[in-house]
Amino acid sequence: MNKFPDLKKFSHLSSTFFGVGLLPKAPGTWGSFAALFLFFGLIYAQISFLLYFIIFIFFSIVSIIICEIVSKDLDEKDHKMIVIDEVAGSGLSFLFIPILGIYNFSTLEWQKESYLAAFILILLFRFFDILKPHPISFIDNKFKSGFGIVLDDLVAGVFAGLTLLGGNFFFQIF
């Protein structure tokens, strides 16, 4: 395809997370920050962990489908303007916050440590998404479908969450 994104196509519009991927310089980072603000919005709405988990699963499946549709239009399958996968991967990393014991999605107490944890998760996610250590690099190179586009970011989200948990275990940040 010569022009990406064609914002008249819903798949292209949503793959850029409604234009976030069009922002200059580091669109993946902008996508991750969009996920952070979306997460803060859901927290403000005081949703439960179960509801957040259901939303995350649904969003991830939709992201895979959208990336599959869009990748058929592109020569470069994981185009830098596609940021819906970063939103899904960042969203997965937030599932680790209750394990830290600073927020469980069911209380009204969203502490300053919770904001710090969410921000650190975004930084760690971007670190792993950019660096792409094994197996993230393997997934990124091997799977050139919508599933692969999203899966490498989901694994980066797991790496971010586990790194924060490990860091907290050794250094008691929270």
Backbone as CSV, one residue per row, in Angstrom:
resi,resn,N_x,N_y,N_z,CA_x,CA_y,CA_z,C_x,C_y,C_z
1,MET,0.841,-1.179,0.000,0.000,0.000,0.000,0.887,1.243,0.000
2,ASN,0.505,2.230,-0.781,1.333,3.430,-0.856,1.104,4.390,0.314
3,LYS,-0.094,4.467,0.861,-0.344,5.445,1.904,-0.841,4.747,3.168
4,PHE,-0.032,4.837,4.182,-0.454,4.345,5.496,-0.204,5.449,6.496
5,PRO,-1.120,5.720,7.334,-2.453,5.131,7.421,-3.480,5.885,6.585
6,ASP,-4.444,5.150,6.113,-5.609,5.739,5.467,-6.669,5.827,6.568
7,LEU,-6.781,6.973,7.169,-7.625,7.124,8.354,-9.115,6.990,8.059
8,LYS,-9.465,6.836,6.787,-10.855,6.566,6.447,-11.202,5.100,6.702
9,LYS,-10.163,4.269,6.812,-10.369,2.857,7.140,-10.304,2.700,8.658
10,PHE,-11.329,2.103,9.232,-11.364,1.948,10.684,-10.170,1.131,11.183
11,SER,-9.755,0.130,10.437,-8.619,-0.694,10.872,-7.342,0.138,10.964
12,HIS,-7.140,1.044,10.041,-5.953,1.910,10.071,-6.053,2.926,11.208
13,LEU,-7.232,3.514,11.363,-7.433,4.491,12.427,-7.216,3.861,13.799
14,SER,-7.797,2.695,14.010,-7.660,2.049,15.317,-6.265,1.486,15.531
15,SER,-5.577,1.058,14.478,-4.213,0.536,14.652,-3.253,1.631,15.102
16,THR,-3.556,2.880,14.741,-2.748,4.008,15.213,-3.267,4.517,16.560
17,PHE,-4.161,3.767,17.163,-4.863,4.125,18.400,-5.455,5.516,18.265
18,PHE,-6.234,5.647,17.195,-7.000,6.854,16.896,-6.112,8.086,16.751
19,GLY,-4.979,7.867,16.060,-4.099,8.969,15.704,-2.877,9.138,16.584
20,VAL,-2.804,8.435,17.702,-1.646,8.571,18.594,-0.362,8.158,17.865
21,GLY,-0.437,7.142,17.036,0.734,6.667,16.300,1.245,7.648,15.258
22,LEU,0.469,8.692,14.997,0.882,9.706,14.033,1.720,10.809,14.669
23,LEU,1.803,10.808,15.997,2.598,11.835,16.680,4.067,11.675,16.313
24,PRO,4.783,12.791,16.183,6.175,12.723,15.743,7.091,12.147,16.823
25,LYS,8.180,11.554,16.379,9.229,11.051,17.270,8.696,10.005,18.247
26,ALA,9.103,8.792,18.087,8.797,7.688,19.007,7.301,7.412,19.172
27,PRO,6.606,7.024,18.105,5.172,6.772,18.231,4.845,5.645,19.220
28,GLY,5.732,4.669,19.361,5.493,3.599,20.331,5.459,4.109,21.757
29,THR,6.290,5.089,22.049,6.294,5.692,23.386,5.003,6.468,23.610
30,TRP,4.544,7.188,22.596,3.271,7.889,22.701,2.136,6.888,22.925
31,GLY,2.190,5.761,22.232,1.176,4.720,22.426,1.186,4.176,23.843
32,SER,2.376,4.018,24.406,2.492,3.530,25.786,1.928,4.549,26.770
33,PHE,2.198,5.828,26.522,1.638,6.862,27.393,0.124,6.958,27.232
34,ALA,-0.377,6.695,26.039,-1.832,6.652,25.848,-2.430,5.535,26.691
35,ALA,-1.738,4.391,26.751,-2.198,3.282,27.593,-2.189,3.678,29.062
36,LEU,-1.176,4.423,29.474,-1.095,4.880,30.860,-2.279,5.780,31.205
37,PHE,-2.598,6.727,30.331,-3.722,7.625,30.591,-5.055,6.884,30.532
38,LEU,-5.157,5.900,29.635,-6.354,5.068,29.581,-6.500,4.288,30.886
39,PHE,-5.399,3.745,31.372,-5.398,3.015,32.636,-5.827,3.922,33.792
40,PHE,-5.272,5.137,33.837,-5.658,6.074,34.887,-7.156,6.386,34.802
41,GLY,-7.683,6.478,33.601,-9.119,6.710,33.432,-9.953,5.559,33.965
42,LEU,-9.515,4.347,33.693,-10.235,3.177,34.198,-10.145,3.095,35.722
43,ILE,-8.998,3.460,36.269,-8.835,3.476,37.719,-9.739,4.548,38.329
44,TYR,-9.798,5.695,37.680,-10.665,6.770,38.162,-12.121,6.302,38.201
45,ALA,-12.495,5.482,37.239,-13.845,4.916,37.197,-14.031,3.806,38.231
46,GLN,-12.957,3.448,38.942,-12.955,2.454,40.014,-13.477,1.094,39.564
47,ILE,-12.926,0.625,38.444,-13.322,-0.694,37.972,-12.632,-1.768,38.814
48,SER,-13.176,-2.948,38.802,-12.589,-4.055,39.547,-11.454,-4.681,38.737
49,PHE,-10.634,-5.462,39.407,-9.552,-6.169,38.729,-10.124,-7.107,37.677
50,LEU,-11.205,-7.806,38.011,-11.825,-8.735,37.058,-12.290,-7.998,35.805
51,LEU,-12.931,-6.856,35.985,-13.387,-6.091,34.821,-12.198,-5.600,33.996
52,TYR,-11.143,-5.127,34.679,-9.947,-4.702,33.946,-9.361,-5.870,33.164
53,PHE,-9.308,-7.036,33.775,-8.765,-8.218,33.107,-9.602,-8.580,31.878
54,ILE,-10.910,-8.519,32.006,-11.806,-8.818,30.871,-11.600,-7.797,29.753
55,ILE,-11.516,-6.513,30.124,-11.272,-5.468,29.128,-9.936,-5.709,28.438
56,PHE,-8.907,-6.066,29.216,-7.586,-6.338,28.648,-7.642,-7.501,27.651
57,ILE,-8.279,-8.597,28.014,-8.376,-9.762,27.114,-9.107,-9.370,25.833
58,PHE,-10.241,-8.704,25.964,-11.005,-8.270,24.800,-10.175,-7.340,23.919
59,PHE,-9.517,-6.358,24.537,-8.701,-5.400,23.793,-7.559,-6.107,23.063
60,SER,-6.937,-7.077,23.709,-5.822,-7.803,23.083,-6.290,-8.594,21.867
61,ILE,-7.429,-9.241,21.989,-7.970,-10.011,20.859,-8.319,-9.079,19.703
62,VAL,-8.963,-7.964,20.017,-9.312,-6.981,18.978,-8.039,-6.422,18.347
63,SER,-7.019,-6.182,19.153,-5.742,-5.661,18.633,-5.113,-6.632,17.644
64,ILE,-5.147,-7.910,17.970,-4.601,-8.938,17.066,-5.356,-8.928,15.743
65,ILE,-6.674,-8.868,15.817,-7.497,-8.863,14.597,-7.206,-7.617,13.761
66,ILE,-7.145,-6.457,14.426,-6.873,-5.207,13.700,-5.493,-5.241,13.063
67,CYS,-4.496,-5.698,13.808,-3.129,-5.776,13.259,-3.047,-6.771,12.106
68,GLU,-3.812,-7.832,12.171,-3.844,-8.803,11.069,-4.422,-8.164,9.810
69,ILE,-5.499,-7.434,9.971,-6.127,-6.765,8.825,-5.186,-5.724,8.231
70,VAL,-4.585,-4.894,9.082,-3.715,-3.812,8.617,-2.443,-4.365,7.985
71,SER,-1.884,-5.426,8.553,-0.621,-5.956,8.035,-0.762,-6.486,6.611
72,LYS,-1.961,-6.848,6.221,-2.181,-7.303,4.845,-2.061,-6.157,3.844
73,ASP,-2.220,-4.921,4.324,-2.115,-3.735,3.467,-0.692,-3.192,3.374
74,LEU,0.237,-3.760,4.152,1.566,-3.162,4.287,2.682,-4.089,3.839
75,ASP,3.749,-3.495,3.331,4.963,-4.261,3.060,5.719,-4.498,4.369
76,GLU,5.821,-3.439,5.177,6.448,-3.525,6.503,5.342,-3.891,7.492
77,LYS,5.298,-5.151,7.922,4.166,-5.666,8.692,3.945,-4.933,10.014
78,ASP,4.995,-4.645,10.762,4.851,-3.967,12.047,5.308,-2.519,11.876
79,HIS,4.512,-1.756,11.161,4.817,-0.357,10.867,4.908,0.433,12.163
80,LYS,5.804,1.406,12.220,6.022,2.163,13.455,4.795,2.956,13.893
81,MET,3.907,3.284,12.971,2.703,4.031,13.342,1.628,3.151,13.966
82,ILE,1.777,1.829,13.859,0.848,0.909,14.517,1.229,0.874,15.995
83,VAL,0.378,1.435,16.834,0.693,1.498,18.266,-0.339,0.789,19.135
84,ILE,-1.347,0.207,18.518,-2.347,-0.495,19.317,-1.703,-1.673,20.060
85,ASP,-0.626,-2.218,19.503,0.080,-3.314,20.174,0.816,-2.821,21.419
86,GLU,1.341,-1.603,21.389,1.968,-1.020,22.578,0.933,-0.765,23.671
87,VAL,-0.257,-0.372,23.276,-1.322,-0.147,24.253,-1.673,-1.472,24.934
88,ALA,-1.759,-2.542,24.152,-2.066,-3.857,24.733,-0.941,-4.341,25.643
89,GLY,0.302,-4.208,25.206,1.438,-4.654,26.020,1.567,-3.873,27.307
90,SER,1.383,-2.569,27.232,1.421,-1.739,28.440,0.274,-2.121,29.374
91,GLY,-0.871,-2.368,28.787,-2.035,-2.774,29.588,-1.787,-4.057,30.351
92,LEU,-1.069,-4.981,29.733,-0.732,-6.228,30.425,0.180,-5.961,31.618
93,SER,1.121,-5.059,31.466,2.051,-4.791,32.567,1.319,-4.272,33.807
94,PHE,0.218,-3.545,33.624,-0.526,-3.010,34.762,-1.196,-4.103,35.594
95,LEU,-1.365,-5.286,35.023,-1.954,-6.396,35.770,-1.059,-6.848,36.926
96,PHE,0.193,-6.419,36.927,1.124,-6.809,37.989,1.029,-5.902,39.223
97,ILE,0.356,-4.781,39.120,0.292,-3.828,40.237,-0.316,-4.447,41.504
98,PRO,-1.403,-5.217,41.423,-1.948,-5.787,42.665,-0.972,-6.734,43.388
99,ILE,-0.080,-7.370,42.674,0.883,-8.274,43.298,1.842,-7.492,44.196
100,LEU,2.071,-6.225,43.867,2.933,-5.385,44.699,2.277,-5.059,46.045
101,GLY,0.968,-5.220,46.122,0.252,-4.948,47.362,-0.058,-3.480,47.582
102,ILE,0.062,-2.658,46.557,-0.211,-1.232,46.739,-1.575,-0.829,46.186
103,TYR,-2.208,-1.719,45.453,-3.534,-1.425,44.926,-4.132,-2.716,44.403
104,ASN,-5.404,-2.950,44.703,-6.014,-4.201,44.266,-7.219,-4.002,43.357
105,PHE,-7.398,-2.825,42.814,-8.473,-2.487,41.876,-9.856,-2.489,42.525
106,SER,-9.989,-2.847,43.785,-11.322,-2.909,44.362,-11.519,-1.910,45.490
107,THR,-10.476,-1.224,45.876,-10.624,-0.223,46.933,-10.600,1.165,46.322
108,LEU,-10.916,2.134,47.116,-10.888,3.514,46.657,-9.502,4.130,46.826
109,GLU,-8.582,3.352,47.343,-7.259,3.878,47.662,-6.290,3.677,46.498
110,TRP,-6.121,4.705,45.746,-5.115,4.723,44.692,-4.026,5.643,45.203
111,GLN,-2.939,5.050,45.680,-1.909,5.797,46.389,-0.871,6.352,45.426
112,LYS,-0.040,7.275,45.929,1.012,7.840,45.088,1.974,6.746,44.627
113,GLU,2.141,5.688,45.447,2.994,4.572,45.038,2.414,3.847,43.822
114,SER,1.085,3.846,43.721,0.427,3.200,42.584,0.724,3.942,41.287
115,TYR,0.718,5.281,41.363,1.072,6.084,40.186,2.524,5.837,39.798
116,LEU,3.385,5.780,40.801,4.801,5.534,40.547,5.000,4.159,39.912
117,ALA,4.304,3.153,40.426,4.417,1.802,39.867,3.963,1.777,38.410
118,ALA,2.857,2.436,38.106,2.350,2.469,36.724,3.345,3.165,35.806
119,PHE,3.932,4.259,36.270,4.907,4.985,35.456,6.175,4.145,35.246
120,ILE,6.645,3.480,36.297,7.827,2.609,36.165,7.537,1.467,35.199
121,LEU,6.329,0.925,35.265,5.959,-0.155,34.337,6.023,0.319,32.887
122,ILE,5.582,1.553,32.633,5.662,2.091,31.270,7.119,2.203,30.829
123,LEU,7.973,2.714,31.709,9.400,2.834,31.368,10.025,1.466,31.109
124,LEU,9.717,0.502,31.971,10.252,-0.857,31.781,9.701,-1.491,30.510
125,PHE,8.415,-1.278,30.264,7.828,-1.814,29.035,8.543,-1.268,27.803
126,ARG,8.746,0.051,27.765,9.427,0.649,26.615,10.854,0.128,26.495
127,PHE,11.530,-0.056,27.617,12.893,-0.602,27.613,12.904,-1.964,26.926
128,PHE,12.014,-2.858,27.339,11.992,-4.200,26.759,11.447,-4.197,25.331
129,ASP,10.520,-3.310,25.038,9.962,-3.233,23.686,11.009,-2.728,22.696
130,ILE,11.858,-1.817,23.131,12.902,-1.282,22.247,14.093,-2.225,22.175
131,LEU,14.552,-2.713,23.320,15.725,-3.586,23.373,15.457,-4.957,22.758
132,LYS,14.263,-5.471,22.978,13.820,-6.764,22.456,14.771,-7.917,22.795
133,PRO,14.950,-8.200,24.088,15.752,-9.380,24.441,15.005,-10.656,24.052
134,HIS,15.729,-11.762,23.999,15.098,-13.047,23.692,14.106,-13.366,24.789
135,PRO,12.940,-13.831,24.547,12.315,-14.306,23.315,11.541,-13.234,22.534
136,ILE,11.562,-11.978,23.004,10.813,-10.922,22.310,11.334,-10.751,20.887
137,SER,12.657,-10.751,20.718,13.235,-10.593,19.378,12.877,-11.776,18.483
138,PHE,12.844,-12.966,19.060,12.472,-14.162,18.292,11.043,-14.023,17.777
139,ILE,10.131,-13.628,18.654,8.727,-13.454,18.268,8.605,-12.364,17.211
140,ASP,9.315,-11.254,17.411,9.270,-10.136,16.480,9.765,-10.538,15.091
141,ASN,10.796,-11.369,15.037,11.367,-11.783,13.747,10.617,-12.945,13.107
142,LYS,10.059,-13.830,13.914,9.471,-15.066,13.400,8.009,-14.905,12.964
143,PHE,7.241,-14.161,13.736,5.810,-14.052,13.482,5.493,-12.692,12.880
144,LYS,5.109,-12.677,11.617,4.826,-11.431,10.895,3.329,-11.290,10.623
145,SER,2.537,-11.740,11.576,1.088,-11.632,11.452,0.571,-10.688,12.526
146,GLY,-0.729,-10.487,12.565,-1.312,-9.672,13.621,-1.013,-10.242,14.990
147,PHE,-1.026,-11.567,15.093,-0.699,-12.227,16.353,0.725,-11.905,16.786
148,GLY,1.668,-11.969,15.871,3.069,-11.686,16.189,3.310,-10.232,16.524
149,ILE,2.603,-9.336,15.813,2.756,-7.904,16.070,2.380,-7.585,17.514
150,VAL,1.310,-8.197,17.998,0.844,-7.936,19.359,1.598,-8.785,20.381
151,LEU,1.921,-10.030,20.030,2.533,-10.949,20.999,3.867,-10.442,21.534
152,ASP,4.722,-9.882,20.693,6.012,-9.408,21.203,5.822,-8.295,22.234
153,ASP,4.786,-7.480,22.073,4.516,-6.420,23.047,3.901,-6.987,24.325
154,LEU,3.096,-8.023,24.194,2.552,-8.665,25.391,3.676,-9.289,26.220
155,VAL,4.636,-9.916,25.556,5.773,-10.498,26.270,6.609,-9.387,26.919
156,ALA,6.771,-8.265,26.235,7.483,-7.125,26.830,6.733,-6.628,28.072
157,GLY,5.414,-6.674,28.045,4.614,-6.300,29.215,4.833,-7.244,30.381
158,VAL,4.941,-8.527,30.079,5.238,-9.514,31.130,6.632,-9.270,31.695
159,PHE,7.601,-9.042,30.823,8.967,-8.743,31.278,8.974,-7.514,32.191
160,ALA,8.233,-6.466,31.806,8.179,-5.241,32.610,7.595,-5.541,33.989
161,GLY,6.488,-6.268,34.018,5.850,-6.601,35.290,6.735,-7.447,36.180
162,LEU,7.363,-8.456,35.598,8.238,-9.324,36.392,9.480,-8.583,36.873
163,THR,9.983,-7.674,36.060,11.153,-6.883,36.468,10.805,-5.980,37.647
164,LEU,9.635,-5.352,37.586,9.231,-4.508,38.707,9.027,-5.340,39.964
165,LEU,8.402,-6.498,39.831,8.215,-7.370,40.990,9.551,-7.820,41.566
166,GLY,10.477,-8.211,40.696,11.805,-8.635,41.150,12.574,-7.498,41.792
167,GLY,12.516,-6.339,41.186,13.187,-5.172,41.757,12.619,-4.816,43.116
168,ASN,11.296,-4.920,43.234,10.668,-4.618,44.516,11.021,-5.668,45.573
169,PHE,11.174,-6.902,45.162,11.544,-7.968,46.099,12.918,-7.696,46.705
170,PHE,13.847,-7.245,45.870,15.213,-7.034,46.349,15.417,-5.659,46.978
171,PHE,14.713,-4.639,46.510,14.989,-3.272,46.965,13.835,-2.629,47.746
172,GLN,12.701,-3.316,47.881,11.554,-2.799,48.629,11.206,-1.356,48.234
173,ILE,10.934,-1.167,46.964,10.551,0.152,46.451,9.168,0.525,46.975
174,PHE,8.302,-0.453,47.060,6.911,-0.207,47.483,6.593,-0.934,48.777
